């Protein structure tokens, strides 16, 4: 290993095929960085950096004529080794041919560790806010615009859809959810009437339990409970399915076949959820009011005939219209949230479980926020 000093820089020779030119904090390999020179490169470069007591180094690859897998690993090994010592090593001036080789021989787990520099409170807060808006808000809106475009376009082109897929998804999302939605809505309606019966009886206002049950179930609890159940049941299934398809490269296979994964996979789920959600909400309302009527009959001696007559006076068309709008908003949020997090999966099976959990939590949160906003708008 020879070293030649000049006034401007220092030239190190690692053999006949590779030389290192060091000028300030810039290290420039010249020649071929392949299997024969990779070992000496990983030993010499850290030694040069430590000897010059540099904290930030640039490795200029402009004069690299050839590189192989060993050379790529040598570059990343130097970056990782220096990062552990809190020294930043940046690869600059990379030719296109060298960059293609680096992308070819690099996996995600082999990417170099980034040197993290702790900034001030405002700087860190700004980075978090910028990351949130750029990665989540903008990404979610971009996916939503894409899905809604294809959903509207495919309404007039039935040949572009998979035959029978909307019906299949309707069964999975809607029909199979009927038992749990009806049962829990019945229980909630029963509990609402039961908890209010004691207070109403003390004031001699037994009949107003009908008003309480009908208004709370029709305008609020029926749509909200249905959406929360669908988010936990079907939203998690959507996120897990799409995440698994991405991990197993099925989405890439669809792209290879010239198919849009959003259009092929997500749009039928959106159709199915928006189609079945209104019916589920109607069933939830009926079950909830049935439970409330049973509790009113058992604890307040209100007969089914009186309950039905009073219910007819209380029910308004506005509540049905509001429930219909809420059903479409909830359905879109559930499908889009599950799809968004499913497409963001990383690290195999572990990542599938993680994004599924996050998708359920976020979708339920969005449903509750949307319910609050719609409540303010309509009431």
N, C-alpha and C positions, 0 to 999 in steps of 0.2 A: 504494500500500500504506500504510494508515493504522495508527497505533499509539496506543492510549489507555491511560493508566496509572490504576490505582485503588489503594486501600490493600491489597486482597487479591490482586489478580492483574493481569496485563497482557493486553490484548485487541488482537490483530492482525487487520486486515481484508484478506482476499485478493480482495475483490470483493464484488459484491452477494449472491452465493450461499454464501460460505464465510467464516467467521471462526475465528480461533484464540485460545483462552483459555489462558493459561499461568499456573499457580499452583504454585509450588514446582517439583517435578519431574514434574508432571502437565500434559500438553498435551491440550486438549480441542477438537477441531474441531467446529464448529457449522454446520449447514446441509447443503449438497450438495458432495460430493467427487467431481467428475466430470472430464471431459476438459479443460474450460476452466481449472479450478483446480489440476489435478494437477501441472503444471509449477512453479507458484509454491510449491505445498506441498513438493515435493521440494527446493527451494532454501531456503525459509525455515526449515523445521523443523531441519535440521542446523545452520544458522547460530544458531538459538536455543539449541540444546543445547551447541554449542561456546562460545557467548558466556557461558553460565551455568556452564560447566565442570562439567557433570553427568556422572556415571558410570553412573547407572541412571535411565531415563526410562520413564514410562508414558504411552501415548497412549490416552486414554479416547474410545471411539467411541459413547458413550451418546447424544450429541446429533446424530449423523449421520442426516439424513433420507433421503438418497439417495446411492448410490455405483455407479459403473460399473467396467468393466475397467481403465480408466486410473487410477481412484482406488485400486483394489486393488493395481495394480503400483506406485503411488506409495508406499503404506504399506510394501510389502515392500522397495522400493528404499531407503527411509529406514533400515529395520532392517539391511539388508546393508551400507549405507554406514557406519553407526555401529558395526556389529560389527567392521569392519576396523580401527576406532580403539579397539577394546576397550571400547566403550560399549554397554550392554544397553538395548534398546528393547522394551518389552512392550506388547502390545495388550490392553486391558482393557475391561470393560463393553460388550462387543459385542452389539448387538441381534440377534435371530434373523434378521431380514430382511437385515441387513448380513453376518452370518456365512454365510448361504446364498449370497450373491453372491461372497464371498471364496472359498468352496469351489468354486463354479462356474468362476471365472476363474483358479484356481490349479492348476498342475501340480506334481508332486513335485520336478522340477528347479528350480522357481522358489521353493521354500520358503526363508525367510530363514536365513542362517547363525546358528547358535546361539553365544552367547558362552560359551566354556568357561572355567570357573574351576577352577584346580588346587587341590584340597584336600590334606589330609595323607595319609600312607601308609594309615592305617587307614580313612579315608573313601574313598579310591580303591579299596582292597581290598573294602570293603563294597559299593560300587557295582558292582564287577565280579561279586562273588558273587551279589548280588541280581539283576543282569541275567541271569546264567547260569541261576539257578533259575527266574526268572519267564518268560524267553523260551525256554529250551531244555527244562529238566526238566519244568516244568508244561505247556508246549506239547506236548511229546512224550507225556506221560501223558494229556493231554486227547484228542489224536488217537488214541492207542491205545485208550482207553475207547470212543470213538466207533466206531472200526473193529470192535472186538471185539463191540460191541453189535449192529451191523448184520450182522456175520458170523454171529452166533448166531441173530438173528431171521430172516435169509434162508434158513437151513437148512430152515425149515418153510414157506417161501413161494417156491417155485421160479418162480412167475410174475413175481416182482419182479426176477429176474436177467435179464441179456441172454442170449438163447438162444445157446448154443455158445461163449460168451466164456470160460468156465472151461476148456473143452477147448482153445481157441485159446491161452490163456495157459499152459496145461500144456505144450503143444508148444514154445512159445517159451522158457519158463523151464526145463523139465525135459528133454524129448526132445532138443532141439537141444544141450543141454549134455552129453549122454552121451559123445560122443567125447573131449572134453578131460578130463572127470572120470576116465574109465576109463584113458586114456593116462597122465595124471600120477600116478594112484594106483598103476598098475603100476610106473612108474619109481621112485616113493618106496618101495614094498615091496621092489623089487630093490636099491635103494641101502641100505636098512636092513639087509637080510640080508648084503649085500656088505661093509659097514663093520664089522659084528659078527663076520663069519666068521673074520677073522684072530685076534681075541682069543679066541674060543671054541675055535678049533683049537689054540691054544697050551696050553689047559687040558684038551684032550681032551673037550670038552663040545659036540661038533658038533650033537648032537640038540637042544640047547636053543635053537638058532636058530629052530626052529619055534615054541617058546613065545614068544620075543621078537617074532617077526613077527606071530603071531596076536594076542597081547595088545595090542601097540602099534597095530596096524591096526584091530582091532575096537573097542577102547575109546577110542582117541584120534585117531590120524592119519586114519582113514577119514572120520569125521564132520567133523573140523575142516578138512581139505583140501577136502572137498566144499563146506562152507559158505563158505570163503574164495573158492573159484572162483565160486560162485553170487553172492556179494556183489560180486565184481569184474565179473562178466559181466552178470547180470540186475539187480543192485542199481543199477548205473549206468544201465542202460536204463530202469528204473522212474523214477529221479530225472529223467532227461533227458526222458522222455515227459510226465510230469506238469508239469515246469517249462515245457516248450514249450506245453502246453495252457493254462497260466496266462498266459504271455506273450502268446499269441495270443487270449486271452479266451474260449477254449473252455469253461473251467470256469464262467465267468460266464454263458455261453450255456446251459449245463446248468441252472444255478440259475434262469435266466429261464424255462426250459421246465418248471420244477417238479421237477427231478431233483436228488437229493443227490449231489454229485461224489464224496464219499468212498464212498458206497454203489455208485455207478455205475462208478467207475474203479478204486478201490483194492481193494474186497472181492473181485472175481474174481481179482486177482493174489494175494491172500492165500490164497484157496482153492487156487489152482494150485500155489503154492510149497509149502504145507503138504502137499499131496497127492503131489507128485513128489519132495520131498526124501528121504523114507524109501527110495524105490526107488533114487535116486541113491547114497545111502549104502551100500545093499546092493551095488550094482554096484562102488562104490569099494572096499569090503571084499574082494569077490571078486577084483578086479583087483590089489589090493595084495598079497593072499596068493598069488596066482599069480606075481607078480613075485618075491616072497620065495622061493617054491618053486623058481623057475628058478635064482635065485642060489645057493640051497642045493644044488641038483643040480650046478651047474657048479663050485662052489668047495669044497664040503664032501662031495661024493659021497653026498648024501642023495637017494634015489630018490623019485619022486612017490608011490609006495605008502606008503613010510615017513612021508613028510611028511603025507599025508592021514590016516593012522592016528593019528599023534601030534596032528594038528590036531583030530581028533574028541574026543580026551581033554582038550584044553586049552579048547576053546570052551565058554562058559557061557551059559545063557539070560539071565543078568543083563546081559551085554554087549549082547545084542540089544535088550533092554528099554531099557537106557541110551541106545543109539544112536537108538532110536525117539523117546524124550523129547527128546534133543538136536536131532533133526531138526526137531521142531515149534518148539522155542525159537529155533533159528537161522533158520528160515523166517520166523517172525513178526518177528524183529529186522531181517532184511534188507528185507522189504517195508515195514515201518513207518519205518525210517530213510530209505530211498529216497523214500518218499512225503512224509515230514516235510520233508526238505530241498527236494524238488521244489516243495512248496507255499510255501516261503520265498523263491523266486526273485525277483530284482529286476534291473532294467536290461537287459532284452532278452537277446540271444544271448550276450553276455558273461556275464551272470548264470547262464544255463543251464549253461555250461561250468564255472563256479565251483561251483555247488551239486552238480553231478554228481561232481566231484572230491572235495568234502567228504563227500558221501554215501558214496562207496566207502571212504574212509579211516575214517570213523566206524563204518560197518557192520562192517568187518573188525575194528576195535578192540573193538566190542561183542561180536562173536562170540567173540573170544579171551577177553575177560573172562567171558562166560557159560560158556565151556568150563572156565575155571579154577574158577568157582563150582560148576558141576555136578560137576566132578571131586572137589572137596572133599566135596560132598554124598553122592555115590554110592560114594566110595572112602575 
